[in-house]
Amino acid sequence: MLAADVSSYSITMVSLAVEMAASVQSGLRGLFIEDEDLLRVSDLPCTREITLTTARERPTSINQMQRSLQAVALQFKKNLQREAQASQITWRFDTVRGRMRDIGLKPKLDVSYTIVGQSVSHRLQFDQARRTRRVLLILDDSPRQKIALDVILRRFRNEKVELTVVGEDPDIDLSSLSARQTVGGANEIVLTRIHRNDLFDLLSRFGPKFDCAILSQHEKAGELTHILNALRCPIILVA
């Protein structure tokens, strides 16, 4: 499942979700979140919208904002359909009203991977110029985590990757990852191992600097809330 709202939706996120679904031979559900808070604020008499191109102010309304959200949702659906059909995977699309943080905290039981968009989801875009990517992996016992990591490393092929692995015994065998043998170039991976006890100190210092994070959807609710709030990158929640 790919969950995104108006501030986090991008074709890059759709491409990632389609690649993930194709890797595990699964169907894909796109879920567009109509932000409740945004709709409420847009109906306040003091709220103004400032356009980026002209810097002009104009009043807002809940009906106007609803139409804008519906336009983005339609674009999301069309891109999802195109990408999914090109990869020959089944897909569906739904729109709900709510909050992105609630999606991350209440993943669906029948979903293997939940990709939660963030407002800086462009970080997953592929650049021609070589750069360093920062990936966070919070280990658990699920073999699906390595599949997700494999997909992310393929997207960052020909780029240097700083992989931070967090766990009670933060050890991972990179030699089995097919991404290192990707046609057209292999990843240069710098591996850092962090004990679970040091996770929140790490997030307080470097949380916004990660380009992608992979973690279990079964994290304790309080800790998961802290992690989601600390990160500013797309997050893959693994069942």
Protein Blocks (a to p, Z undefined) as FASTA:
>chain_A
ZZddfklgcfklmmmmmmmmmmnopaddddddddfklmmmmmpfkbccddfklopacddd
fklmmmmmmmmmmmmmmmmmmmmmmnopacddddddddfklmmmmccfkbfbdcdddfkl
mmmpccfbdcdddddddddfbfklmmmmmmmmmmmgoiacddddddfblcddfklpmklm
gghiacddddddddfklmmmmmmmmmmmpfbdcddfkbcfklmmmmmmmpccdcdddZZ
